C-alpha cells in the first residue's frame, strides 16, 4: 500500500526565503512521485512515527543538503491530484537555512533544476501543492497565523 494512492498521504513543504525575499523552488524530475516537470517548494511525505516538523527538517536535508530551523507552521492544505489518482494533506512550514549553508540538489533523479524566484514571478508550471502553500502564506501575512 502506498501513501497518497491507497490511502490519504501526509506531507510537508518548506517555504525558504533568501535575503532578497525570493522563494527557493525545485523543478520535479522524471523520478518524482507526482507532478513531474512542475516547480514546487522542497518537501515530501511524513514517515510513520515522525512529527511533521521533524519530517520537513529531514526532507530539506535529503533534497537540498542544508539544515533548517522551523520558524512557523502554516495552515494545512488539501493536495488532490485527480489526474494521477493521488490525495495528500500537506502542512507547509516557513523555515530558515542555518547560516553558511548553500542549498544544492541532492536527488537529481527527482529534481532537475533549482532556483530562487520572487513570489510574484514564479516559474511555470507551479505544482498544485505550492499554489496552495502560497495561499496559506498570504493568509498568514494578512491574519498573522
DRENDRENTOR-558437 format. One record per atom (N, C-alpha, C, O, CB): atom name; x, y, z; residue number from 1; residue in one letter. Coordinates in steps of 0.2 Angstrom, whole numbers, plus 2048, in hexadecimal, padded with zeros to 3 digits. Glycine has a CB too. Example, Ala and Ser with C-alpha at 12.3 -4.5 7.8 and 13.67 -1.06 7.14 Angstrom:
% residues 2
N  842  7E4  827  1  A
CA  83E  7EA  827  1  A
C  842  7F0  827  1  A
O  847  7EF  82A  1  A
CB  839  7EA  82D  1  A
N  840  7F5  823  2  S
CA  844  7FB  824  2  S
C  840  800  827  2  S
O  843  806  828  2  S
CB  846  7FD  81D  2  S
//
This chain:
% residues 145
N  804  7FA  800  1  X
CA  800  800  800  1  X
C  804  806  800  1  X
O  80A  807  803  1  X
CB  7FB  800  806  1  X
N  802  80B  7FC  2  X
CA  806  811  7FB  2  X
C  803  817  7FE  2  X
O  7FD  818  7FC  2  X
CB  808  812  7F4  2  X
N  806  81B  802  3  X
CA  803  822  804  3  X
C  801  826  7FE  3  X
O  805  827  7F9  3  X
CB  807  825  809  3  X
N  7FB  82A  7FF  4  X
CA  7F9  82E  7F9  4  X
C  7F6  82B  7F4  4  X
O  7F2  82E  7F0  4  X
CB  7FF  832  7F7  4  X
N  7F7  824  7F3  5  X
CA  7F3  820  7EE  5  X
C  7EE  81B  7F1  5  X
O  7E8  81B  7EF  5  X
CB  7F8  81C  7EA  5  X
N  7F0  817  7F6  6  X
CA  7EC  812  7F9  6  X
C  7E8  815  7FF  6  X
O  7E3  812  801  6  X
CB  7F0  80C  7FA  6  X
N  7EB  81A  802  7  X
CA  7E8  81E  807  7  X
C  7EB  825  807  7  X
O  7F0  826  804  7  X
CB  7E9  81A  80E  7  X
N  7E7  829  80B  8  X
CA  7E9  830  80B  8  X
C  7F1  831  80E  8  X
O  7F2  82E  813  8  X
CB  7E5  835  80F  8  X
N  7F5  834  80A  9  X
CA  7FC  835  80C  9  X
C  7FC  83C  810  9  X
O  7F9  840  80F  9  X
CB  801  835  807  9  X
N  801  83C  815  10  X
CA  803  842  819  10  X
C  809  845  816  10  X
O  80E  841  816  10  X
CB  803  840  821  10  X
N  809  84B  814  11  X
CA  80F  84E  812  11  X
C  811  854  815  11  X
O  80D  857  819  11  X
CB  80F  84F  80A  11  X
N  817  857  813  12  X
CA  819  85D  816  12  X
C  81D  861  810  12  X
O  81F  85E  80C  12  X
CB  81E  85C  81C  12  X
N  81D  868  811  13  X
CA  821  86C  80C  13  X
C  824  871  810  13  X
O  823  873  816  13  X
CB  81C  86F  807  13  X
N  82A  874  80D  14  X
CA  82E  879  810  14  X
C  82E  87F  80C  14  X
O  831  87F  806  14  X
CB  835  876  811  14  X
N  82C  885  80E  15  X
CA  82D  88B  80B  15  X
C  834  88E  80E  15  X
O  834  88F  814  15  X
CB  827  890  80D  15  X
N  838  88F  809  16  X
CA  83F  891  80B  16  X
C  840  898  807  16  X
O  83F  898  801  16  X
CB  845  88C  80A  16  X
N  842  89D  80B  17  X
CA  843  8A3  808  17  X
C  84A  8A5  808  17  X
O  84D  8A4  80D  17  X
CB  83E  8A9  80B  17  X
N  84D  8A9  803  18  X
CA  854  8AC  804  18  X
C  853  8B3  806  18  X
O  84D  8B5  808  18  X
CB  857  8AB  7FD  18  X
N  859  8B6  807  19  X
CA  858  8BD  80A  19  X
C  855  8C2  805  19  X
O  854  8C8  807  19  X
CB  860  8BF  80B  19  X
N  854  8C0  7FF  20  X
CA  850  8C5  7FA  20  X
C  849  8C3  7FA  20  X
O  845  8C6  7F6  20  X
CB  853  8C4  7F3  20  X
N  847  8BE  7FE  21  X
CA  83F  8BD  7FE  21  X
C  83D  8B8  7F9  21  X
O  837  8B7  7F8  21  X
CB  83B  8C3  7FE  21  X
N  842  8B5  7F6  22  X
CA  840  8B0  7F0  22  X
C  83F  8A9  7F4  22  X
O  842  8A7  7F9  22  X
CB  846  8B0  7EB  22  X
N  83B  8A5  7F0  23  X
CA  839  89E  7F3  23  X
C  83E  899  7EF  23  X
O  83E  89A  7E9  23  X
CB  832  89D  7F2  23  X
N  840  894  7F3  24  X
CA  844  88F  7F0  24  X
C  83F  88A  7EC  24  X
O  83A  887  7F0  24  X
CB  848  88B  7F5  24  X
N  840  888  7E6  25  X
CA  83B  883  7E3  25  X
C  83F  87E  7DF  25  X
O  845  87F  7DD  25  X
CB  837  887  7DD  25  X
N  83D  878  7DF  26  X
CA  840  872  7DB  26  X
C  83B  870  7D6  26  X
O  835  870  7D6  26  X
CB  841  86C  7E0  26  X
N  83E  86E  7D0  27  X
CA  83A  86C  7CB  27  X
C  83A  864  7CB  27  X
O  83F  861  7CB  27  X
CB  83D  86E  7C4  27  X
N  834  861  7CB  28  X
CA  833  85A  7CC  28  X
C  836  856  7C6  28  X
O  835  858  7C0  28  X
CB  82C  858  7CD  28  X
N  83A  851  7C8  29  X
CA  83D  84D  7C2  29  X
C  83A  847  7C1  29  X
O  834  846  7C3  29  X
CB  844  84B  7C4  29  X
N  83D  843  7BC  30  X
CA  839  83D  7BA  30  X
C  838  837  7BF  30  X
O  833  833  7BE  30  X
CB  83D  83A  7B4  30  X
N  83B  837  7C5  31  X
CA  83A  832  7CA  31  X
C  836  835  7D0  31  X
O  835  832  7D5  31  X
CB  840  82F  7CC  31  X
N  833  83B  7CF  32  X
CA  82F  83E  7D4  32  X
C  829  83A  7D5  32  X
O  826  837  7D0  32  X
CB  82D  846  7D2  32  X
N  826  83A  7DB  33  X
CA  820  836  7DD  33  X
C  81A  839  7D9  33  X
O  815  835  7D8  33  X
CB  81F  837  7E4  33  X
N  81A  83F  7D7  34  X
CA  814  842  7D4  34  X
C  816  849  7D0  34  X
O  81B  84C  7D2  34  X
CB  80E  843  7D8  34  X
N  811  84B  7CC  35  X
CA  812  852  7C9  35  X
C  819  853  7C6  35  X
O  81C  859  7C7  35  X
CB  811  858  7CE  35  X
N  81B  84E  7C3  36  X
CA  822  84F  7BF  36  X
C  822  855  7BB  36  X
O  81D  856  7B7  36  X
CB  824  849  7BB  36  X
N  827  859  7BB  37  X
CA  828  85F  7B6  37  X
C  825  865  7BA  37  X
O  826  86B  7B7  37  X
CB  824  85E  7B0  37  X
N  822  864  7BF  38  X
CA  820  86A  7C3  38  X
C  825  86D  7C8  38  X
O  829  869  7CA  38  X
CB  819  869  7C7  38  X
N  824  873  7C9  39  X
CA  828  876  7CF  39  X
C  825  876  7D5  39  X
O  81F  878  7D6  39  X
CB  82A  87E  7CC  39  X
N  828  875  7DA  40  X
CA  825  875  7E1  40  X
C  82B  876  7E6  40  X
O  831  876  7E5  40  X
CB  822  86E  7E3  40  X
N  828  878  7EC  41  X
CA  82D  879  7F2  41  X
C  82F  872  7F4  41  X
O  82C  86D  7F3  41  X
CB  829  87C  7F8  41  X
N  835  871  7F8  42  X
CA  837  86B  7FB  42  X
C  832  868  7FF  42  X
O  82E  86B  803  42  X
CB  83E  86C  7FE  42  X
N  832  861  800  43  X
CA  82D  85E  804  43  X
C  82C  857  803  43  X
O  830  854  7FE  43  X
CB  826  861  804  43  X
N  828  853  806  44  X
CA  827  84C  805  44  X
C  822  849  80A  44  X
O  81E  84D  80D  44  X
CB  82D  848  805  44  X
N  822  843  80B  45  X
CA  81E  83F  80F  45  X
C  820  83E  816  45  X
O  826  83E  817  45  X
CB  81D  838  80C  45  X
N  81C  83E  81B  46  X
CA  81D  83D  822  46  X
C  81E  836  823  46  X
O  819  832  821  46  X
CB  818  840  826  46  X
N  823  833  826  47  X
CA  824  82C  827  47  X
C  820  82A  82E  47  X
O  81F  82F  832  47  X
CB  82B  82A  828  47  X
N  81E  824  82E  48  X
CA  81B  822  834  48  X
C  81F  823  83B  48  X
O  825  822  83B  48  X
CB  819  81A  834  48  X
N  81C  826  840  49  X
CA  820  828  846  49  X
C  823  82E  846  49  X
O  827  830  84B  49  X
CB  824  822  847  49  X
N  823  832  840  50  X
CA  827  838  840  50  X
C  822  83E  840  50  X
O  81C  83E  83E  50  X
CB  82A  838  839  50  X
N  824  843  844  51  X
CA  820  849  844  51  X
C  821  84D  83D  51  X
O  825  84C  839  51  X
CB  822  84E  84A  51  X
N  81C  851  83C  52  X
CA  81C  855  835  52  X
C  822  85A  835  52  X
O  825  85A  830  52  X
CB  815  859  835  52  X
N  823  85D  83B  53  X
CA  829  861  83B  53  X
C  830  85D  83A  53  X
O  834  860  837  53  X
CB  829  865  842  53  X
N  830  857  83D  54  X
CA  836  853  83C  54  X
C  836  851  835  54  X
O  83C  850  832  54  X
CB  836  84D  841  54  X
N  831  850  832  55  X
CA  831  84D  82B  55  X
C  833  853  826  55  X
O  837  851  822  55  X
CB  82A  84B  829  55  X
N  832  859  827  56  X
CA  834  85E  823  56  X
C  83B  860  824  56  X
O  83F  861  81F  56  X
CB  830  865  824  56  X
N  83E  85F  82A  57  X
CA  845  860  82B  57  X
C  849  85A  827  57  X
O  84E  85C  824  57  X
CB  847  860  832  57  X
N  846  854  828  58  X
CA  849  84E  824  58  X
C  849  84F  81D  58  X
O  84E  84E  819  58  X
CB  846  848  826  58  X
N  843  851  81A  59  X
CA  842  851  813  59  X
C  846  857  810  59  X
O  849  856  80A  59  X
CB  83A  853  811  59  X
N  847  85C  813  60  X
CA  84B  862  810  60  X
C  852  85F  810  60  X
O  856  861  80B  60  X
CB  84A  868  815  60  X
N  855  85C  815  61  X
CA  85C  85A  815  61  X
C  85D  855  810  61  X
O  862  855  80C  61  X
CB  85D  856  81C  61  X
N  858  850  80F  62  X
CA  858  84B  809  62  X
C  858  84E  802  62  X
O  85C  84C  7FE  62  X
CB  853  846  80A  62  X
N  854  853  801  63  X
CA  853  856  7FB  63  X
C  858  85B  7F9  63  X
O  85A  85B  7F3  63  X
CB  84C  859  7FA  63  X
N  85A  85F  7FD  64  X
CA  85F  865  7FC  64  X
C  865  866  800  64  X
O  869  86A  7FF  64  X
CB  85B  86C  7FC  64  X
N  866  861  805  65  X
CA  86C  860  808  65  X
C  86D  866  80E  65  X
O  873  867  80F  65  X
CB  871  860  804  65  X
N  868  869  810  66  X
CA  869  86E  815  66  X
C  865  86D  81B  66  X
O  860  869  81B  66  X
CB  867  875  812  66  X
N  867  86F  821  67  X
CA  864  86F  827  67  X
C  85F  875  828  67  X
O  861  87A  826  67  X
CB  868  86E  82D  67  X
N  859  874  82A  68  X
CA  855  87A  82B  68  X
C  852  87A  832  68  X
O  852  875  836  68  X
CB  84F  879  826  68  X
N  84F  880  834  69  X
CA  84C  881  83A  69  X
C  845  883  838  69  X
O  843  887  834  69  X
CB  84F  887  83E  69  X
N  840  87F  83B  70  X
CA  839  881  83A  70  X
C  837  887  83E  70  X
O  838  888  844  70  X
CB  834  87B  83C  70  X
N  834  88C  83A  71  X
CA  832  892  83D  71  X
C  82B  893  83E  71  X
O  829  896  843  71  X
CB  835  898  838  71  X
N  827  890  839  72  X
CA  820  891  83A  72  X
C  81C  88B  836  72  X
O  81E  889  830  72  X
CB  81D  898  837  72  X
N  817  889  839  73  X
CA  813  884  835  73  X
C  80D  887  832  73  X
O  809  88B  836  73  X
CB  810  87E  83A  73  X
N  80C  886  82C  74  X
CA  806  889  828  74  X
C  800  884  828  74  X
O  800  87F  82B  74  X
CB  808  88B  821  74  X
N  7FA  887  826  75  X
CA  7F4  883  826  75  X
C  7F5  87D  821  75  X
O  7F8  87D  81C  75  X
CB  7EE  887  824  75  X
N  7F3  877  823  76  X
CA  7F3  871  81F  76  X
C  7EF  872  819  76  X
O  7EA  876  819  76  X
CB  7F1  86B  823  76  X
N  7F1  86F  814  77  X
CA  7ED  86F  80D  77  X
C  7EB  868  80B  77  X
O  7EF  863  80C  77  X
CB  7F1  873  808  77  X
N  7E6  868  807  78  X
CA  7E4  862  804  78  X
C  7E7  862  7FD  78  X
O  7E7  866  7F9  78  X
CB  7DC  861  803  78  X
N  7EB  85C  7FB  79  X
CA  7EF  85C  7F5  79  X
C  7EC  856  7F1  79  X
O  7EE  850  7F2  79  X
CB  7F6  85B  7F7  79  X
N  7E7  857  7ED  80  X
CA  7E4  852  7E9  80  X
C  7E7  853  7E2  80  X
O  7E7  858  7DF  80  X
CB  7DC  853  7E9  80  X
N  7E9  84D  7DF  81  X
CA  7EB  84D  7D8  81  X
C  7E7  848  7D5  81  X
O  7E9  842  7D4  81  X
CB  7F3  84B  7D8  81  X
N  7E1  84A  7D2  82  X
CA  7DD  845  7CF  82  X
C  7E0  841  7C9  82  X
O  7DF  83B  7C8  82  X
CB  7D7  849  7CD  82  X
N  7E4  845  7C5  83  X
CA  7E7  841  7BF  83  X
C  7EC  83C  7C1  83  X
O  7ED  837  7BD  83  X
CB  7EA  847  7BB  83  X
N  7EE  83C  7C7  84  X
CA  7F3  837  7C9  84  X
C  7F0  832  7CE  84  X
O  7F4  82E  7D1  84  X
CB  7F9  83A  7CB  84  X
N  7EA  833  7D0  85  X
CA  7E6  82F  7D5  85  X
C  7EA  830  7DC  85  X
O  7EA  82B  7DF  85  X
CB  7E6  828  7D3  85  X
N  7EC  836  7DE  86  X
CA  7EF  837  7E4  86  X
C  7EB  83C  7E9  86  X
O  7E8  840  7E6  86  X
CB  7F6  839  7E3  86  X
N  7EC  83B  7EF  87  X
CA  7E9  83F  7F4  87  X
C  7ED  83F  7FA  87  X
O  7EF  83A  7FE  87  X
CB  7E2  83C  7F7  87  X
N  7EF  846  7FC  88  X
CA  7F4  847  801  88  X
C  7F1  84D  805  88  X
O  7ED  851  803  88  X
CB  7FB  849  7FF  88  X
N  7F3  84D  80C  89  X
CA  7F2  853  810  89  X
C  7F9  855  812  89  X
O  7FC  852  815  89  X
CB  7ED  851  816  89  X
N  7FA  85B  810  90  X
CA  801  85E  811  90  X
C  801  864  816  90  X
O  7FD  869  815  90  X
CB  804  860  80A  90  X
N  806  864  81A  91  X
CA  807  869  81F  91  X
C  80D  86D  81C  91  X
O  813  86A  81C  91  X
CB  808  867  826  91  X
N  80D  873  81A  92  X
CA  812  877  818  92  X
C  815  87B  81E  92  X
O  812  87D  823  92  X
CB  811  87C  813  92  X
N  81C  87C  81E  93  X
CA  81F  87F  824  93  X
C  824  885  820  93  X
O  826  884  81B  93  X
CB  824  87B  828  93  X
N  825  88A  824  94  X
CA  82A  88F  822  94  X
C  830  88D  826  94  X
O  830  88C  82C  94  X
CB  828  897  824  94  X
N  835  88C  823  95  X
CA  83C  88A  826  95  X
C  841  88E  824  95  X
O  841  892  81F  95  X
CB  83D  882  824  95  X
N  847  88E  828  96  X
CA  84C  892  826  96  X
C  852  88E  826  96  X
O  854  889  82A  96  X
CB  84E  898  82C  96  X
N  856  88F  821  97  X
CA  85D  88B  820  97  X
C  862  88D  825  97  X
O  863  893  826  97  X
CB  85F  88B  818  97  X
N  865  889  828  98  X
CA  86A  88A  82D  98  X
C  870  88E  82A  98  X
O  872  88C  824  98  X
CB  86D  884  831  98  X
N  873  893  82D  99  X
CA  878  897  82A  99  X
C  87D  894  827  99  X
O  880  88F  82A  99  X
CB  87A  89C  82F  99  X
N  880  896  821  100  X
CA  885  893  81E  100  X
C  884  88D  81A  100  X
O  889  88B  817  100  X
CB  88A  892  823  100  X
N  87E  88B  819  101  X
CA  87D  885  815  101  X
C  879  887  80E  101  X
O  875  88C  80E  101  X
CB  878  880  819  101  X
N  87B  884  809  102  X
CA  879  886  802  102  X
C  875  880  800  102  X
O  878  87A  7FF  102  X
CB  87E  888  7FE  102  X
N  86E  881  7FE  103  X
CA  86A  87B  7FB  103  X
C  86D  879  7F4  103  X
O  86F  87D  7F0  103  X
CB  863  87D  7FA  103  X
N  86D  872  7F4  104  X
CA  86F  86F  7ED  104  X
C  86B  869  7EC  104  X
O  869  865  7F1  104  X
CB  877  86D  7ED  104  X
N  869  867  7E6  105  X
CA  865  861  7E5  105  X
C  869  85B  7E7  105  X
O  86E  85A  7E5  105  X
CB  863  861  7DD  105  X
N  866  857  7EB  106  X
CA  868  851  7EE  106  X
C  865  84B  7EA  106  X
O  868  845  7EB  106  X
CB  868  850  7F5  106  X
N  860  84B  7E7  107  X
CA  85C  846  7E4  107  X
C  85B  848  7DD  107  X
O  855  849  7DB  107  X
CB  856  844  7E8  107  X
N  860  847  7D8  108  X
CA  85F  84A  7D1  108  X
C  85A  846  7CD  108  X
O  857  848  7C8  108  X
CB  866  849  7CE  108  X
N  858  840  7CF  109  X
CA  853  83C  7CC  109  X
C  84C  83E  7CE  109  X
O  848  83D  7CA  109  X
CB  854  834  7CE  109  X
N  84B  842  7D3  110  X
CA  845  844  7D5  110  X
C  844  84C  7D4  110  X
O  83F  84E  7D3  110  X
CB  844  843  7DD  110  X
N  84A  84F  7D4  111  X
CA  84A  857  7D2  111  X
C  84F  858  7CD  111  X
O  855  857  7CE  111  X
CB  84B  85B  7D9  111  X
N  84C  85B  7C8  112  X
CA  851  85D  7C2  112  X
C  853  864  7C2  112  X
O  858  866  7BE  112  X
CB  84E  85B  7BC  112  X
N  851  868  7C6  113  X
CA  853  86F  7C6  113  X
C  851  872  7CD  113  X
O  84C  870  7D0  113  X
CB  850  874  7C0  113  X
N  854  878  7CF  114  X
CA  853  87B  7D5  114  X
C  854  883  7D4  114  X
O  859  885  7D0  114  X
CB  857  879  7DB  114  X
N  850  887  7D7  115  X
CA  852  88E  7D6  115  X
C  84E  892  7DB  115  X
O  849  890  7DF  115  X
CB  84F  891  7CF  115  X
N  850  899  7DC  116  X
CA  84D  89D  7E0  116  X
C  848  8A2  7DC  116  X
O  84B  8A5  7D7  116  X
CB  852  8A1  7E5  116  X
N  842  8A3  7DE  117  X
CA  83D  8A7  7DA  117  X
C  839  8AC  7DF  117  X
O  837  8AA  7E4  117  X
CB  839  8A2  7D6  117  X
N  838  8B2  7DC  118  X
CA  834  8B6  7E0  118  X
C  82D  8B3  7E0  118  X
O  82B  8B0  7DB  118  X
CB  834  8BD  7DC  118  X
N  829  8B4  7E5  119  X
CA  823  8B1  7E6  119  X
C  81E  8B3  7E1  119  X
O  819  8AF  7DF  119  X
CB  820  8B3  7ED  119  X
N  81F  8B9  7DD  120  X
CA  81A  8BB  7D8  120  X
C  81D  8B9  7D1  120  X
O  81A  8BB  7CC  120  X
CB  819  8C2  7D8  120  X
N  822  8B5  7D1  121  X
CA  825  8B3  7CA  121  X
C  828  8AC  7CB  121  X
O  82D  8AA  7C9  121  X
CB  82B  8B8  7C9  121  X
N  823  8A8  7CD  122  X
CA  825  8A0  7CD  122  X
C  825  89D  7C6  122  X
O  821  89F  7C2  122  X
CB  820  89D  7D2  122  X
N  829  898  7C6  123  X
CA  82A  895  7BF  123  X
C  823  890  7BE  123  X
O  820  88F  7C3  123  X
CB  830  890  7BF  123  X
N  822  88F  7B8  124  X
CA  81C  88B  7B6  124  X
C  81E  884  7B4  124  X
O  824  883  7B1  124  X
CB  818  88E  7B1  124  X
N  81A  87F  7B5  125  X
CA  814  87F  7B9  125  X
C  816  87E  7C0  125  X
O  81B  87B  7C2  125  X
CB  810  879  7B7  125  X
N  812  881  7C5  126  X
CA  813  880  7CC  126  X
C  80E  87A  7CE  126  X
O  809  879  7CC  126  X
CB  811  887  7D0  126  X
N  811  876  7D2  127  X
CA  80E  870  7D5  127  X
C  808  872  7D9  127  X
O  808  877  7DC  127  X
CB  812  86C  7D9  127  X
N  802  86E  7D9  128  X
CA  7FC  86F  7DD  128  X
C  7FE  871  7E4  128  X
O  7FB  876  7E7  128  X
CB  7F7  86A  7DC  128  X
N  802  86D  7E7  129  X
CA  803  86E  7EE  129  X
C  807  874  7F0  129  X
O  805  878  7F5  129  X
CB  807  868  7F1  129  X
N  80B  877  7EB  130  X
CA  80E  87D  7EC  130  X
C  80A  883  7EB  130  X
O  80A  888  7EF  130  X
CB  814  87E  7E8  130  X
N  805  882  7E7  131  X
CA  800  887  7E6  131  X
C  7FC  888  7ED  131  X
O  7FA  88E  7EF  131  X
CB  7FB  886  7E0  131  X
N  7FA  882  7EF  132  X
CA  7F6  882  7F6  132  X
C  7FA  885  7FB  132  X
O  7F8  889  800  132  X
CB  7F4  87B  7F8  132  X
N  801  884  7FC  133  X
CA  805  886  801  133  X
C  806  88E  800  133  X
O  806  891  805  133  X
CB  80C  883  800  133  X
N  806  891  7FA  134  X
CA  806  898  7F9  134  X
C  800  89B  7FC  134  X
O  800  8A1  7FF  134  X
CB  807  899  7F2  134  X
N  7FA  898  7FB  135  X
CA  7F4  89B  7FE  135  X
C  7F4  89A  805  135  X
O  7F2  89F  808  135  X
CB  7EE  897  7FB  135  X
N  7F7  895  808  136  X
CA  7F7  895  80F  136  X
C  7FC  89A  812  136  X
O  7FB  89D  817  136  X
CB  7FA  88E  811  136  X
N  802  89B  80E  137  X
CA  806  8A0  810  137  X
C  803  8A7  810  137  X
O  804  8AB  815  137  X
CB  80D  8A0  80C  137  X
N  800  8A9  80B  138  X
CA  7FC  8AF  80A  138  X
C  7F7  8B0  810  138  X
O  7F7  8B6  813  138  X
CB  7F8  8B0  803  138  X
N  7F4  8AB  812  139  X
CA  7EF  8AB  817  139  X
C  7F3  8AD  81E  139  X
O  7F1  8B1  822  139  X
CB  7EB  8A4  818  139  X
N  7F9  8A9  81F  140  X
CA  7FD  8AA  825  140  X
C  7FF  8B2  825  140  X
O  7FF  8B5  82A  140  X
CB  803  8A6  824  140  X
N  801  8B5  81F  141  X
CA  803  8BC  81F  141  X
C  7FE  8C0  821  141  X
O  7FF  8C5  825  141  X
CB  806  8BD  818  141  X
N  7F8  8BF  81F  142  X
CA  7F2  8C3  820  142  X
C  7EF  8C3  827  142  X
O  7ED  8C7  82A  142  X
CB  7EC  8C2  81B  142  X
N  7EF  8BC  82A  143  X
CA  7EC  8BB  830  143  X
C  7F0  8B9  836  143  X
O  7EE  8B8  83B  143  X
CB  7E7  8B6  82F  143  X
N  7F7  8B8  834  144  X
CA  7FC  8B7  839  144  X
C  7FB  8B0  83C  144  X
O  7FD  8AE  842  144  X
CB  7FB  8BB  83F  144  X
N  7F9  8AB  838  145  X
CA  7F9  8A4  83A  145  X
C  7F4  8A0  837  145  X
O  7F3  89A  839  145  X
CB  7F7  8A4  841  145  X
//
